[in-house]
Amino acid sequence: MILQFMALVFSAYVLGSIPFGLILTRVFTGKDLLTTGSGNIGANNVRRAAGSRLAALTLIGDMAKGGVPVYFAQSGMITPLLPLLSLLF
């Protein structure tokens, strides 16, 4: 149980560190998002730099960062307290 908890916390941390906006914009357009527009890697700046379709994919990826770990925590794979504990990280 402890090992599952540690694996879930580690995977949630790694998933949360993926900059979907930066990766998608660089792969599909070749632009550096950090020097374009506001310099933010969020969906709004992706929309300005690369268009609405990539912004929508960025938004979905950013929402999945939070949703996927919570889904696995609530599916019984790990203790139901994980969503509360994740606020500490």
N, C-alpha and C positions, 0 to 999 in steps of 0.2 A: 504494500500500500504506500509506504514512504517512497519507494523507488518510482512508482507510478506518479506520485505527486511531484517529485523532483523532475521527472521527465516532462510532465505537462508544464510546469513552471518554466523550465529551460526552453521548451519548444515555443511557448507563448512569447517569451522574451525574444527569441530569434525571429519569429514571425513578425513581431511588432517592430523590429529594426529594419525591415525591408522597405526601401523607399520606392514604392510602386510608381509614383509620378516621375521620378528621376529616371528610372530604368525604362519605362515605356516611352517616354519622350526621346531619350537618347537612342533607343533601338529603332523606333519607327520614323523619326525625323532627323536624327543626328544632332539636334540642338542641345546645348548645355542649359538646362533649366535654371541653374543657379545664377547664370548671367543674363537671363531673359526675363522680362517683366519685373515682377516684384522680387524675384530671387527665391521665392518660396517653392517648395516641392509639392504643394497641395494641388487639388483638383482645379481650383480657380485659375491658378497660374498655368497649369497644363492646358486649360481651355484657351487662354490667351496665346500660348506659344504653339500649340499643336492641334487645337480643334476640339470640338465637343465629344467626338467618339472616344478619343484617348482620355479626355477628362472623365467620361462616364466609367471607363475601365479603371482609371485611377481611383475613383470614388468607390467602386465595388471592391477593389483590392484593399483600400484603406478600411472599409467597413468589415471586411473579412478578417482583418488583423484582430479585431476585438471579438467578432462573432464566433470564429472557429474555436478558440480556446474555451469560451463559455459553453459552446455546444458540447464539446468533449467533457467538460467538467460536469454538466448537467445530465449527460447521458448515462451516468452511473460509473463511468470509467474511473472517476476520482471523487473525492469527498465533495459534497454540495457547498462547502465553505470556500472553495477556490475563488468564485467571483468576488467574495468579500476580501479574501487575502490578496487578490491581484491588485487591489487598490493601493496596497503598500509598495508595489514595485513601480 
